[in-house]
Amino acid sequence: MRKALVLFCCLVALALSCEPEEGGGSREAILFDFEKGSEGWAGNPWKGGKCLFEISEDARFGTQALRGWYDGTPKKDGGNIISPFLPEDAKWRKQNWGAISLWVKGDGSASGIRFILEDDGKKYNTFSKGIPLDSKKWQRFSFPLRTFWNRGKRKIHVAGFKRLYFGGTPKQSFTVDRIAFEAPHYEVPLEADKKAKLPFETPDVLEYGPGQYGIRLIPLEIPPEPTAEVKLVLRTKEGARAEKKFKAVLGAGRDEVTLPMALKIKKDTTVTLDVSARGASGKEYSARYPFPAFVRRPMPKKPYLGICPLPKEMRPRDGTFAITAKTKIIANASKSRELAYCLDILRAELKKWYGLDLATATDSGRTDAIVLQLTDVDLPKEGYGLSVTKERATILAKEPRGLYYGIQTLLQAIADSTEVASRPQVKCVEIRDWPSLSVRSARIGLPTDKWGWPHDPTVNVDDFTAFLYNTMARLKQNTLILEMGHGYRFESVPKIGAKHAWGRKELEKIRDFCKRHFIEIIPCVNSMGHTSWFLLGHPELRWHDDLNMLCTCNPKSYELMTKVYDELIDIFKPRTFHIGMDEVRWRGGRNPKKIKPCGCDKVPTWEQYGRWVKKLHAHLKKRGVRTMMWGDMLLDGHNGGPPFFTKRAIKDIPRDVIIANWSSSVAPRSDFTLNKECGFTVIEANSSGVNVVNSPYVIGNMFGVWNKTPWLSQRDKPGSQNYTYLGILQGGEFSWNLNRSDKDVSKRRAVEYLRSREGSLLKQLAMQPELRAGRDMQPINIAGGERVNVTGINFRILSESKCIRLTAGKQSTVPFSGKAATLYFLHCDELPAGGKKMKSFWDRWKKIENIYGIPLGRYEMVYDDDSVVSLPIKHSWNILPRRMVRTLPYAYRVVGTLHLPGDSAEESNALYVAQWVNPRPEKTIKEIRMIAGDTEATICLFAITAKSVSVE
């Protein structure tokens, strides 16, 4: 009778969980529940032994599960327990799925098995994920399909999904139940109601789309209750309501119920889930769980003013305010160093871009002025107000940092409103603005580091600070996580440092720059794993023979590491210090004779990890500095599980440590877990923005730049664009404003955002000052062509068949006679299709001189006196390929992109605008030469436009 009741409830739950959502499609598709046995399953040991399985009545869902174990298989090779092939005509193949879930009970060992999916790909057709076995209790795992590892970095082809495996090694056993595909969803974190005594675990709320929810409940065993009448109510504060009732069979948590519920949500709101139950004994249970809901808001395609981040309140007004040499800057506040920083940046930028050297004054009542005023304005911290009328522009803030952000907004507004540099103006507007997050940051490594190509380059520190200004300061980011390594030559540990590493002087220059632009520096040092930067100078401190792993049991490791810390603390005077601690691997030992045993092997890995963090934290605390570290090694759903189980070190980590959580893409609830369940302060990391749902659990956002050359948008391998300046820009937007357009914080490339900012942010980022430029633009008539406009620049574009194409060593001349303040070139390159030529081209990234792009050739402007000025053409600097797959068509010095037919999310098809500012606009240009260098790429020129010289 008991089994019959449980089976009946399971069938009800199954029917509810598969109920179609609005718009069609099922919530889930059960692949295997083992209620009909294990027919078709097989064991496949690779090199001996057995892979065994049987049907077990110890089921998590229903009455049967699959138990598997490995007997005598080689430790290194192991084997697989393999499912039968799935039906080719299955209906689920026609639907989009976001995750695959299963229930697993482990054997209690500190190990794990591999969960492997196989599709119909011709190459790299397996996708794997680790599952820990350390718990003897049933655990539910839901893995987003995008997070499975694939050797070829392919995405799984769900429609062609063939079968699945469980890979393990000797002395491992597991039990698995109910394997199912799940519709794409976002799991809304719910805080446990401590006062509630429900016959359920804390519910899961799965959001499938706006207002489309699935409420998942797992009944518990509460003697003497055999059943319960349950009611679920979803309601918004505006009055929308949905209700479901059902009968649950209680007992040992053997059931799972997922109920679809829908609400009409027209604006951002708070949704409340009320759960109530009446047991068979008449006892009543209830709990209430509020959670946020928001409506998707796409980025405006053309805001009134192209300001980034987009102000929270912006009201247009009639007219413009003209800025002339007579305009004064009025600082209506007491003098301070911070106020001087604000004045300096405003005056310097107006002079750089518009040739105006404006004087300061104290008469706050005068017109024709830019007024900076510190006052008790009604705005959140770091907020500002900007009011532009026809007579003046006024910036109000409580603190100098707010004034600085108001200045950056004003400068962007001037750039967006001005057509001719000699006549700067700004549209009249009223703005009130403030940040949503207190920490808005990017992790960037020193470009002089050995890590990544090219090795040991010579980099001018002024180029680096200019990059920080363009991408961070202008977008109101306030924190730089600056990772150290070989790129700095430590005075206290002189064996550490690359050939062209910066010294104290360069770091002090970065420090002073950041201070002037209200950016806090957090030094970052990899302190256990990823320590090749440290071990190249001190190989005797390796863990066994691992060049990336520090032996933390050796006393000298602590002695030298704290010297590194102290030297950086003395330079930067930071409030916070990032100690790294991600991706720690104990995988040395290939040549143990090289390194003498130190005793580390006798200490469990999680103890080594926890002890080292505590030790480093204690040192920083003595220096009055707070500790920050990566969080992946503390999460079961990421790197904290098998084989090292460093998640067990959580108990040893002091709770005043800030966790930089870069695990959201593989462990979607990890912000909530680390903050609410573990008690840490959390910052979202390796992220291009924080969404509304996650914002209560984090203090800020950190985009991770993992390219050595972040100004280059295309490098030597696919996916490198994900870690460049484009992500810093997007992260700046969605740190100041919460991301309301997408819940998936793992997305690094926002086509929608960048396309909406081509004519403002991206253009301003790439443009060079044109102080002598006039209003007129004249497309140079090369051979006829169609007229097009790219971010305000007019061209007469040639067809693909008529464009000028140059291969290595070739050149061409474009007739032109006249004066020009600026020339704009509409061009692209074509790379070899593959083979040796393609490999040879990508190998050029390894050359030290190519840190600013791969030279392809040059444009030469020849004056009437035969003197020549050149514009270098550099791949990924001011030119990119016309057709690119899964790569966005943007480069750091491209001032405009012409999107051509065929452009899609997977393939970009575009031409690019490079700018040349004439250093001698008074002289006549008699011709323009196009010269290809010694390269495997082809340069394609489609158009040139000349901007006139101003007569003012």
N, C-alpha and C positions, 0 to 999 in steps of 0.2 A: 504494500500500500504506500509506504514511504517513497519508494522509487517511482511509483506511478504518479504521485503528487509532484515530485520534483520534475519528472519528465514533462508533465502537463504544463507546469509553470515555465519550463524552458522553451516549450513550443510556443506558448503565448509570447514570451520575450522575443523569440526569434521572429515571429510574425510582426511584432511591433517594431523591432529594430530594422527590419527590411522594408517597412512601409515607405512608399515613394515620397520624396520631398517634392515641394512645389517646383514645377519646371521639369519633372521627370527624373528618373534615376533612383537607385536604391542607396540607403545609408551604408550598407555593407553587403558583402558576398562571402558566405562561409565556404571555404575551400575544403577543409577537413574538420569534422567534429568527432570522428572515430566511433560514432554510435553504430555504424554498420561494420565495424572491424577494421582490419589493416590490409585488406586485399590490395595487391599491387605494390606494396612497399617492399624495399629490398635493402640489403646491406652490401656495401662495397668497400672492403678493406683494400688499401693501396698496395701494401707490401707485406702481406701475411696477417694472421690473426682473424678475428671475427668482429663484425658489426651486427649486434643482435637487437631484436625488438619484440615486443609482445603487447597485447591489449591488457590494460590495467583497469580495475574497477575503482581505483583511486582517482576519480575524475574530478575536475574542477567545474565542469559544466556538463550536465547530463549524467550519464551512468558509465561512460567508458572514455579512456584516454589512451595515449600511446606511450609506452615506456621503452626507452632505448639505452643500450650500454655497449661498451667497447671492450673486447677481450683479446689480449695478446697482440694488438696492433702496435707497430713500432711507434715509439714516442714521438719521433720527428715527423713521421708521415701520417699516422692515424688512419682514418677512414670516414666514410659517409654512410648515413642512413638516409635513403632516397625515397621520395614519394613517387607514386605512379604518375604518368603523363596526364595532364589535365585535358578535359574534352575540348576539342577544337571548335565545337559549336556552342560553347558556353555563352550565355547571354551577357555575363559580366565583362566579356572581352570588348563589348561595344561601349563601355562606360569609362569615364575618367576616374582613376582612384588615386588617393593621396598618401595612403599608408597601408601597412600590413600589420595585423596584431595577432598575438597568440598568448596563451597562458602556459607558464613553465614552472615546474617544481624541480629544484636542483638537488644535488647529493650532499650539500653542505661543505664541499671542498673549495679551496681558494683557487678555482680554475673556471674555465668557461668553454662553451662550444661555439662553433661558427654556424650561423643561420644563413644559408646560401640560396639565392634565387637564380634561376636559369631562364633566359629568354631565347628567342630564335635568331639572335645576332650571329653573323658569320664570324665575328672575331670579338674577343673580350665579352663573352655572353653570360658571365656569372657575376653576381652582385652579393656582397657579404656584409654581415653585421655580427658583432660579438654578443653573446648572452651569458651572464654570470650564473654560476651554479652554487653560489655560497649560501643560498637560502633554501631550507627544506620546506618552506611554505610556498603556496601558490602565489605567483606574481604575474601581473599582466604587463606585457610589453607591447607598445605601439610604435612602430618605426616608420617615420616619413620615408617614402620611397626615394626621395632625392638624397637621403643621407647614407644610402648603401654605398660601400666602397667598390669601385670598379677599376681594374688595371688600366683600361683605356679611357677612363673618365667619361664613359658613355652614360646616358640616361636609360633606365630600364624601359623596354618596350612591353607595356602591360598587355596589349592586345596579342602579343606573341609569347606571353609567359607560358613556359612549358612544364616546369616542375620545381621542387625545392629539396634542399639537403639539410642534414644536421651533421656537421663535421666535428669529430672529437678524437681523443687519444685514450690510451689505456687507463683503467681505474676511474672512468667517468661514467656517470649515469644521469638520466634526466627523464622527466615525464612531461609530455606536452599535450595540450588540449585546445580545441577550437581556434583554428588558424583561419583568418578572414581578411579580405581586402576591406578597407574603410574609405568612404568618400572623403574628398578633401575637406578638412575642417580645422578649426582653431580651438584648442582646449582652453577654455576660460578658467583661470585660477580662482578657486574658491577658498576662503579662509574657513577653517573648521569652527563650527559653533560649539564652544566649550560648554555652554549651558545645556545643549541639546543631548538627549538620550534616545537617539533614533535607533530603530532596528536595522539601520543601514550604515555603511561607511559614508564619509563625506561624499556627496554626489559629485559626479563629473558633468560639467556643462560643455557640450560640443557645439560650436557655432559653425554651421555649414554655409551660411550666407546671411545677409542682413535680415535679422528677425527670425532666422531658421535655426532652431536648436534641437539637440538631442540630449535628453537628461538620462544619464546612466547611473543606475543604482545597483548596489551589491548587498543583498539581504544578509544579515548576521543571524546567529543563533542566540535567542534571548529566552531561556526557559522561564515560564512554561508556555511561551507563545509559539504555537505551530504555524499560525498564519497571521496576516495583518491586512486590513483594508487601508489602502494608501491613496492619498490625494496630493497631486502636484499642482501648484498654481504659479504661473509666471505673470508678473504685472509690471508695468512701467508707472512712473510717477505721474504721467499724463493720463493714465486711465486705461491703456490697452491691457488686455487680459487674455490668458489662455489657461485651460484647466484639463487635467487628465486624472482618471481614477482607474485603479486596478487592484487585484488581489494578489498578494505575494505569499509564497510559501517560504517560511523562515527555516534556517537550519544550516549551520556550519558553512555559510557563505557559498553554497553550491549553485546558486542562481545568479544570473545577471540580467537586468532589465534595462533596455534603452528605449525611451519613449520620445517620439518626435513631437515637437511643439513649435508653434509659429506665433509671432507677434508682429503687429504693424508698427514699425519704428521709423518715424519721419525725421527725427533729429537726434543728436547725441543725448543720451539719457542714462538713468540708472535703472536696471532691471532687478527685481527681487524675486527669488525663488523661495516659495514657501512649501515645505514638505511636512505633511501631517499623516499620522497613522493611528489606527485603533487596533490593538491586538485582540486576539480571540478571548482574552480574559477581561476585556473592557478597558484595559489600561491605554491611555492616550499619549502619543509622542508628537513632538513638533520641533521644527528648526527653521530658521530664516537665513538666507544667504543673498546679500546684495552684490551686484557686479555691474561694471560699466558696459554700455553698448554704444556704438557710434555708427553713424552713416558714412559711407565712403564719400570722400570729397576730392575729386580730381584737381590737380593743379590748374590754376587759371592759365589759359594759353597766352593771353596778352594782358597782364595787369596794367593798371593805370600808369604806374611807374615800375620800371624793371629793377626792383630792389630785392636783394637776397641777403638774409632770409626775408620772406614776405612779411611785412608788418601785420600785426594782429588787427589793428584798426587804421584804415587809410581812407580818408574822404577827400575827393577831388574838389578844387575850388577854381573859379574862373581866373584866367590871366597867368602871367609869368613874372618872376622877379629877375631882373637883369643885374648881373654882377660885373662891375667895372673897376677900373683902377682907383676910383674914388670911394668904393665901398670900404667900410671899416669893419674890423672884427672887435666886438665888445665883449669882454670877459667880466661879467657882473658877479664876481665871486672873489673871496679872499685868495691871495696868491699861495700856491702850493706847487710841489714838484709834479704832482699828477695833473694839475691844471696846465702846467707848462707843457707836459707831454701832449695834451689835447690841442693846445694852440700851435705847437710845432708841426703836428701832422696836418692840421687844416691848412696852415700857411704853405707848407712844403708841397702838398698835393695841388693846391691852386696854382702855385708857381710852375710846377712840373707840367701840368696838363693845359694850362690856359695862359701862362706867362704873366700872371698877376702876383705882384709882391705887395700884399695888402698890409696896411698898418693897423695897429691896435688902438683902441680908444676906450674911454670910461663913461661916455655919455650914453646911458642906456635908453634915453628917450629919442635919440636921433633916428631918422629913417636911413635908407640905403646902407643897411648894416646886417652883419651876421652876428647874432647875440648868443653867447654861451652863458647860461644862468644856472647856478646851483641853488635849489630852493626845495622846500618841503612839498613837492608835487605828489599828487595822489597816484602813485604807480608802484608796482612790485619792485623788489630789489633788482638792480641793473637795468631798470626800465628807463625810458626817455620819452619826451614829447617833442615833436617837430612841427612848427607852424610856419608856413611860407605864404606870405602875402605879396602884393605887388611892390611893397615898400621895404620889406625886410624878411629875414629868416631867423627864427628863434628856436633854440634848442634848450629844453628844460630837463633837469635831472636832479636826483637827490645826491648823487655822488659822481666823482670824476669819470668812473668807468661808464656810467650811463651817458655822460656827455660825449665820451669817445665813441660809443655806439651810435649816438645821434649824428655825430660828424660823419661816420662811415655811411649812414643812410643818406645824409645830405650830399655827399660826394657822388654816390651812385645815382641819386636823383638828378644832379647837375649833368652827369655824363649821359644819362638817358634823355635829357631835355635839350641838350646842346647839339646843334648841327655844325657850327663853325667854332673852332677853338678860340678865335679872337673875339667871339661874342657869347661868352658863357651865360647861361640862364637856367632857371629851374621852374618847373610848373608849380603853381600854387597848390598847396595841399595841407591837410591836417592829419598828423600821424600820432598815435599813441601805441607804444610797443614795449614788450618785455619778453624775457626768455621763459620757456616752459620748464627747462631743466637747469640746475645750478652748475653742472659740469658739462662742458661742451668741448670735446677734445679729439685729438688724433694721436696715434702712436706712430712715430717716424724714427727711423734709425739714421745714424750718421752716414752721409753718402761716401765718406772716406773709409768705411768699413770694408773688410775683406769679403764679407758675405755677399753673394750674388755677383753678377757680371756688371761692369768690368772690375777686375781686381786692382786694388791700390791706385785709384785715380787721384789726380791733383784737382781739388775742387776749391773754388774761391768761396770763402765763407759768406761774402756779400751776396753771391748768387743764392745761397741757401736761405739767408734771412729774407731776401726779396721773394723767394718762393713762399716762405711762411707768411709774409705780409699778404700776398695775393690770395692765398688759399685759406688762411686761417683768420688773420686779423680782420680782413675785409668782411668776412662772414661772421664776425662777432664770436668766434670761438675763444675760450678763455683758458684752455689747458693744453700743454704739449707734453706728451709722454715721450721723452727723448731717450731712445735706447742706445746704450754705450756698448762698446766692444773693441775690436781692433782699431776702430776709427779714431780713438783717442789714445794718446801716449801718456800713460799714467806715470807721474813723477814718483809716487810711493811704491809702485811695482813696475820698474822700468822694462821688464821683459815683455810687457804687454803693449802692443801697438803695431799697426801696419806701416808700410814704407812711407806713405804720405799722410800718416795720421795727423789730425789736428792736435794742438797743444792747449795749454791753459788759456792762452791769449784768445784763441778762436772760440772756446767755450764761453769765456767771459763776454765776448762780443755777442754771442747768441743770447746769453743771459740778459745783457743790457738791452738788447733789442726787444726781447719778450717783456721785459719790465715796462718799457716805454709804451708797449701796445697792450698792456693789461692781460698778458698771457702768463699763467703760472707754469713753471717747468717742474715736471716730476721725472727725476732721473730713473731710468729702467736698466736693471742689470740682471741677466740670466744667471742664476745662482746655484743651479744643480744640474738640470738638463740644458742642452743647447750651450754648453760652456766651452766649445772649441776655442772661442776668443781668449779664454783664460788658460786653457790647457796647452795651447801651442807654445806658450812661454814657460809653462810649468807642467811638462808631461808626467812628471813623477806623482802628480796629484790626480791622475786619471783613476776612475773606477775600473779596475782590471785594465784592459787595453782599449777602452772605449774613449775615442777622441771627443765625444760630445757629453760625457758624463763625469761629474766631479765626485771624487771620493770624500764624502762629508765626515767620515770617521777619522780622517787624518787631521791632527790639530793644526797643521800648517794651512790647510784649506780655510779654516775659520780666520786664522791670523791674516792671511793675504786678502781674503774676501772683504773683511771689515776695513782693511786699509783702503781698498777700492771704494767702499761706501763712504768712508770718512773724507777722502779726497774730493769726491763729488759733492758731499754735503758742504764742505768748506767753500766750494766754488759757487754752488747754486743757492745755498741757504734754503732748501726746500721745506715745505710743510709735510710733504708725503714722498715716499720712496717706494718704487716698484721693484720687487725682488724676483720677478719672473715666476719660475716654478711650474711652467707648463710642459706637457709632453715629456715627462721624466721617464726614462727607460733604463732598466737594469739589464742590458743585453751585451755586456762585455764578456771577456773570458775566452776569446778565441786564441789568444797567446798569453796565458796566465803567467808564464815564466818571466815575461817582461816586467811585470809589476808584482811586488811582494804583497802577500795577503795582509790585510789590515784589520780583519775582523768584521767587516761590513756584512759578509755573507751570513753571519750568524744572527744578524738583526733583521726581523721582518721588514719588508720594503716600506710598509705604511708607517712603521715606527721610525725608520730612517727619515722619511719625508716629514713627519710631524715634528720630530726632534729638531731638525734643521730649520724649519720655519720658526719654531719657538725661539731658537737660539738667535737667529737673525733679527727677529722681532724685538727681542730683549735688547739687542745692541742699538737698534734704531730708537727704541723708546728712551734709552739713556741719553741719546742725542736730541731728544725732543721732537722726533720725526715719526709720523704715522706710517704704517706698512700697508702697501697694496700688493696684491699678487693675482695671477691668473687662477681661474676656478675649475678648469677642466678635470684636474686630478682629484677633485672632491666630489665629482658627480658620477653616480653609477651609470647614468645614461650616456656618458662620454668616456673619459679616460680613467675614471676612478674605479672601474670594475676590474675584471680579469685582464691580464694575469697578476697584476700587482696589488689591486684592491686598496689603493691609497685613499678611497672614500672613508676608510676606517680612521684616517688621521684627523677627521673633522673635530673629534673630541679634543685634540691637542692644539687646534688653531685658536689663538686668542680672538675673541669676538669683536675687538676693535680694528681688526684687519679689514681693509676694503677689498672686496672680491671683484676683479675685472672678469666678467662672465662672457666668454666668447662661445658658449655652448648652445646658444638659443636655437641654432639651426638643427642641431641633432637632439637636443633635449628642450623642447618648447616651453616647459614649465619651470625651467631652471632658475629664472629670476625669482619667481615666487618661492621655490624650494630653498634657495640660498638665503633669501631675505626673511621670509616669514617663518619657515620651518627650522632654519639653522641659526637665524639671528644675526647675519652679517649685513653690513652696508654693501650695496651692490651697484656697480656701474656696468651698463651694457657695453660690451666690447666687440671688436671686429665687426661692428655693425654700422650700417649706413643710416640708422635712424631708430628712434624709439616710438612705438605706437601707443595709442591711448590706453589700451588694455594693460600693457606691461608697465606703464609709467608709475603706478603707485609703489612699485617694488624696487625702483632704481633711482639714483641721484643724478644720473647723467648718461651720456653716450660717448663712446670712443671708437672712431673709425681706425682700422688697422691698416697701415701702409706697409706692405711686405715686399715692395720693390725697392731696390737700392736707388733707383732713379725715378722717383715718384712723378716727375714732370713728363715722363715719356709714357704715352698711353698704350703703346704696343711694344712688346718686347720679344724675347726669344722663345716664348712658349705660350700656348693657348691659356687664356684665363688670367694672364698677367695684368690685363687692364683692370681687373677687379680691385687691384691694390694700389691704384694711382690717385692722382689729384682729383679725378672725377668723383671718387667716393668721398673725398674730403669735402667737396662742394655739397654733395647730397647730404652727407652727415651734418654739415653746418646748418642746412635748412631744417632737417628733422631732429636737431638738438635744440634749436631755438623754438621751433614749432613742432609739436608732436605730429607724427605721421598718421594722418587720418585717411589715407588713400589705400593703405595696405597693411594687413596684420603681420605679414611675413617679414620680420626684421632681418632675415638672412639675405634678402635680395640686395645685391651690391650695385646693380646697374639699373637705374630708373630711367627708362626711355622717355616716359611721360614727363618727368621732371626736367631732364636735360633739353628735350625738344621745346619745352615752354620757356627756357632761359637762353636760347641760342642768340637772340638779338640783344640781350642785356648782359647777363653774367658772363657767359662764355666769350662774347665779343669784347667786353671790358677787360677780361682777364688776359686776352691775347694782344690787344691793341697797344701800340706804342704812341707816344705823344706826337701830334701833328700840329705844331704851333704855327706853321706857315701855310696850312691848308686852307683853301677857299671852299665855296659852297658847290661849285660845279664839278660834275664827274663826266668824263668823256671815255666811253668804251673805245678801245683801239680797234679799228676795223682790220682784222688780220685777213679774213677771207669771207666776209659776210657773216651770217649766223643769226640765231634767234636771240632776242633780248630777254634777259632774266634779271631778277633782283635777289641778291643774297645778303641778308641782314643789313639792308639799306644801301648796298653797293650795286650799281647797275653794270651789267656785262652784256657783250654781244658774243654768245657762246657758239663755238663750232660743234658740228656733229662728231660722233665718235670716229667716223671714217675719215674726217677731215682734220682732226686735231693734230698738232705737232707732236710726233712721237720720236724720242731719242733713246737709242741704246748706248752702251758703253763707248766712250771716245768720240761720239758724234756731236755736232753742234748745228744750230740754226740761228738765223737773224730775223728779227721782227722790225720792219721799217717804222720809225717813229721820229718825228721832228717837232720839238716843242718843250715847253717848261712844265714841270709837274712837281707838286709838293709831295705826293705819295703815289706809288704804283701798287695795284692789287693784282695778284696772279691767281687765276682759277685753274687748278691743276690736280693731278693725282699721279700715283705711280702704279706700276704693275709688277708683281713679284713672280719669280719662276713658279711653275705649277708644282714642282716637286723635284726629287732626285738630288744629284750632286750640287746643282746650281742653287737650289733652295737651301740646302745645308750650308753651302759656302756663304750664302747671304746671311743666314742667321748666326754663323760663326763670327760675323763682324761685330756682334754685340760684345764679344770678349775683348775687343781692343779698348785700351784705356781711353783713347781720345774720343771714343764714341759715346761718352756719358751724356752728351746732349743730342744724340740721334746719329743715325748712320748717314754719312755724306753720300748724296747721289749725284750732285753736280752743283751748278750755280746759274743765276741770272746775272749778266753784266750790263750795267747801264753806262753807255759810252757818251761822254759830253762832247761838245763841238771842239774842245781843245784836245781831244783824244785821251783825256784822263778817264779812268774807269773806277766805278764803285760796284761791289758785288753783293748779292744776296745769296748766301748758301742755301741749298735745298737739302734738307735733312729729314730722312724718314723718321716718323713718329714725333718730329718737332714741329714742322710746318707743312708736312705732306703725309698722306696715307694712301693705301691701295683703294682703288675705286670699289672693288667688291670684297667684302669681308664677311665671314660667317661667324656669328655669335660675338662680334666685336663692334663696339659703338664707334661711329665715325667722328671722333673728336680728338684733337691734338692741342697741346699746350699753346702753341703759337699760331693756331688756325683761327682767324677772326670771323669765319663764316663757313657754313656747310650747305651745299646745294644737294638736297635729297632727290634722287632720280627715281623713275618708275621701277618697281620691283623691290623697293625697300620694305623690309619686314622685320619682325622681332628676331628672326634667325639670321637674316642676311642684310647687311648694309650695302647700299649702292649709292655712292656719293662722290662729289667733287669738293675741293677744299680751297679756301682763300688764304693766301699768304700776303702779308703786308711788307712793303719796303718804304721807309720814310727817307726822302731825299735830303742828305746833309748839305747839299748845295742847290737849293731851289731857284737861286737867281740865274743859274747857268742852263743853257739849252741842251737837252738830250737829243742826240742825232740817231741813235739806234739802240736796240735791246738785243743782246745775245743770250741764247740759251745753250748751255754747255753741259753735257753729261760726263760724269767722271767714270772711273774704273769700277763699275758695279754690275751686279747681275740683274738689277732692276731696270725697268724702262720708265722714263719720265714722259708724262703726257700733259701738254699745255692746251687748254681749251679757250682761254680768253685772258685779256689784260685790260684793266681800266686805269686811267690817269685821273688824279684829283688835282684841280687847279691850284695855283698859288694865290694866296690872299693878297689883295692890293692894299689892305688896311695897315 
